[in-house]
Amino acid sequence: MGKVLDAIDPKLAEWMEAQPLWFVSTAPLAEDGHVNVSPRGHDTFSVLGPKRVGWVDYTGSGIETIAHLRENGRICVMFTSFDGRPRIVRLHGTGTVLLPGEAGFEEVVARHPDNPSTRAVIAVDVTRVSDSCGWGVPVMDVREERDLIRLHAEKKGPDGMHEYRAQKNAFSIDGLRGL
């Protein structure tokens, strides 16, 4: 059943990078702050080492993950198998936000398809890797990726994306600084 692993080995890395959907959870320090869980997908996730992962962060209507990481760094990334062997893997650690031009940004972006919606890279120094059964997760098929993020960014163009981020990504729902 459940176990704590020493690190991310090559077989686990391959499995995580193959998952079409995974989740990121963060929270502010304030007791009345909003806990956030965000679904992620597309070809954006990379294992950078036995205890380090990262992903390309696309522009969205909110900025909770970035705002929470800037405030306290706490993060949990969860992968689950929707086909094959039931499995859930959680990565707990400390996340860092990397913006274009900062060290480490290009290392992650270069591993994935170019997307005009890219706003940041999230890097996580993993402090705990756990693996559990996932027996309660349904078996499902993925039909296709949605291309709406790229299409939205292309329609807005670079200036429009800058304006959108200024309006939607400046602060979290709890008033924490975003971008």
C-alpha positions as CSV (number, residue, x, y, z in Angstrom):
1,M,0.0,0.0,0.0
2,G,1.3,3.5,0.8
3,K,5.0,4.1,1.1
4,V,7.5,7.0,1.3
5,L,10.2,6.9,-1.3
6,D,13.7,8.2,-1.0
7,A,13.6,10.1,-4.3
8,I,12.2,10.1,-7.8
9,D,13.9,7.3,-9.7
10,P,13.9,7.1,-13.5
11,K,10.9,4.7,-13.7
12,L,8.8,7.0,-11.5
13,A,9.9,10.0,-13.5
14,E,8.8,8.4,-16.7
15,W,5.4,7.5,-15.2
16,M,4.9,11.1,-13.9
17,E,5.9,12.7,-17.1
18,A,3.4,10.5,-19.0
19,Q,0.4,11.5,-16.9
20,P,-2.0,13.7,-18.9
21,L,-3.5,15.4,-15.8
22,W,-2.0,16.2,-12.4
23,F,-2.8,18.6,-9.6
24,V,-1.0,21.3,-7.6
25,S,-2.1,22.4,-4.1
26,T,-0.9,25.5,-2.2
27,A,-2.3,27.6,0.6
28,P,-1.6,31.1,2.1
29,L,-0.4,31.4,5.7
30,A,-3.6,33.2,6.8
31,E,-6.0,31.0,8.6
32,D,-8.9,32.4,6.6
33,G,-7.0,32.3,3.3
34,H,-8.2,30.1,0.5
35,V,-6.5,26.7,-0.2
36,N,-6.0,26.3,-3.9
37,V,-6.0,23.1,-6.0
38,S,-5.2,23.6,-9.7
39,P,-5.4,20.9,-12.4
40,R,-2.5,20.9,-14.9
41,G,-2.0,19.2,-18.2
42,H,-0.4,19.5,-21.6
43,D,3.3,18.7,-22.1
44,T,4.6,21.0,-19.3
45,F,6.0,18.8,-16.5
46,S,9.6,17.8,-16.1
47,V,11.6,15.8,-13.6
48,L,14.8,17.8,-13.2
49,G,16.5,15.5,-10.7
50,P,15.8,12.9,-8.0
51,K,14.4,15.6,-5.7
52,R,13.5,18.4,-8.1
53,V,10.7,18.9,-10.6
54,G,9.4,21.8,-12.6
55,W,6.7,22.8,-15.1
56,V,5.8,25.5,-17.5
57,D,3.1,27.7,-16.0
58,Y,0.5,29.0,-18.4
59,T,-1.5,32.2,-18.0
60,G,-4.8,31.6,-16.3
61,S,-7.6,33.6,-14.8
62,G,-6.0,33.4,-11.4
63,I,-2.5,33.5,-9.8
64,E,-3.0,31.5,-6.6
65,T,-0.1,29.1,-7.0
66,I,2.4,31.8,-7.7
67,A,1.1,34.1,-5.0
68,H,1.2,31.3,-2.4
69,L,4.6,30.2,-3.4
70,R,6.0,33.7,-3.1
71,E,4.5,34.0,0.3
72,N,5.5,30.7,1.9
73,G,6.8,28.2,-0.7
74,R,4.6,25.3,0.5
75,I,3.4,23.0,-2.3
76,C,2.1,19.5,-2.9
77,V,1.9,18.1,-6.5
78,M,-0.3,15.0,-7.0
79,F,-0.3,12.5,-9.8
80,T,-2.9,9.8,-10.3
81,S,-3.2,7.0,-12.7
82,F,-6.5,7.0,-14.7
83,D,-5.5,3.9,-16.7
84,G,-3.4,0.8,-16.0
85,R,-2.3,0.1,-12.4
86,P,-4.0,2.3,-9.8
87,R,-1.5,4.7,-8.3
88,I,-1.3,8.1,-6.6
89,V,2.0,9.9,-6.1
90,R,2.4,13.0,-4.0
91,L,5.4,15.3,-4.1
92,H,5.7,17.7,-1.1
93,G,8.2,20.4,-1.1
94,T,9.2,24.0,-1.6
95,G,8.3,25.8,-4.8
96,T,10.0,28.7,-6.5
97,V,8.6,31.0,-9.2
98,L,11.0,31.6,-12.1
99,L,10.2,34.4,-14.6
100,P,11.5,34.8,-18.1
101,G,15.2,35.8,-17.9
102,E,15.8,34.3,-14.5
103,A,18.1,31.3,-13.9
104,G,16.4,28.0,-14.5
105,F,13.5,29.3,-16.6
106,E,14.9,28.3,-19.9
107,E,16.0,24.9,-18.6
108,V,12.4,23.9,-18.1
109,V,10.8,25.8,-21.0
110,A,13.3,24.3,-23.5
111,R,12.0,20.8,-22.7
112,H,8.4,21.5,-23.8
113,P,6.5,22.8,-26.8
114,D,6.6,26.6,-27.2
115,N,3.3,28.2,-26.0
116,P,2.5,31.9,-26.1
117,S,0.6,31.6,-22.9
118,T,3.8,30.8,-20.9
119,R,4.0,33.2,-17.9
120,A,6.5,31.5,-15.6
121,V,8.1,28.3,-14.5
122,I,7.5,26.6,-11.2
123,A,10.4,24.7,-9.7
124,V,9.9,22.5,-6.7
125,D,12.6,21.2,-4.4
126,V,11.0,17.9,-3.3
127,T,11.2,17.0,0.4
128,R,8.8,14.0,0.5
129,V,7.8,11.5,-2.2
130,S,4.9,9.2,-1.4
131,D,3.2,6.5,-3.4
132,S,-0.3,5.1,-2.5
133,C,-2.8,2.7,-4.1
134,G,-5.3,4.9,-5.9
135,W,-8.0,2.2,-5.8
136,G,-10.8,4.8,-5.5
137,V,-9.7,6.6,-8.7
138,P,-11.9,5.7,-11.8
139,V,-10.4,4.2,-15.0
140,M,-10.8,6.8,-17.7
141,D,-9.7,7.5,-21.3
142,V,-8.2,10.8,-22.5
143,R,-9.8,11.9,-25.8
144,E,-7.5,14.9,-26.6
145,E,-5.8,17.9,-25.2
146,R,-7.7,21.2,-25.3
147,D,-5.9,23.9,-27.4
148,L,-7.8,26.8,-25.9
149,I,-4.9,28.2,-23.9
150,R,-2.6,28.6,-26.9
151,L,-5.5,29.9,-29.1
152,H,-6.5,32.5,-26.5
153,A,-2.9,33.7,-26.2
154,E,-2.4,33.9,-30.0
155,K,-5.6,35.9,-30.4
156,K,-4.6,38.4,-27.7
157,G,-1.0,38.7,-28.9
158,P,1.9,39.7,-26.7
159,D,0.5,43.1,-25.7
160,G,-2.9,41.7,-25.0
161,M,-1.4,38.9,-22.8
162,H,0.6,41.5,-20.9
163,E,-2.6,43.5,-20.3
164,Y,-4.6,40.4,-19.3
165,R,-1.9,39.4,-16.8
166,A,-1.8,42.9,-15.4
167,Q,-5.6,42.7,-14.8
168,K,-6.1,39.1,-13.8
169,N,-2.7,38.0,-12.3
170,A,-1.6,41.0,-10.2
171,F,-3.1,39.6,-6.9
172,S,-4.5,36.4,-5.6
173,I,-8.1,36.2,-4.3
174,D,-6.7,36.8,-0.8
175,G,-4.8,39.9,-1.9
176,L,-1.3,38.4,-2.1
177,R,1.1,39.7,-4.8
178,G,1.1,37.6,-8.0
179,L,2.8,39.0,-11.0
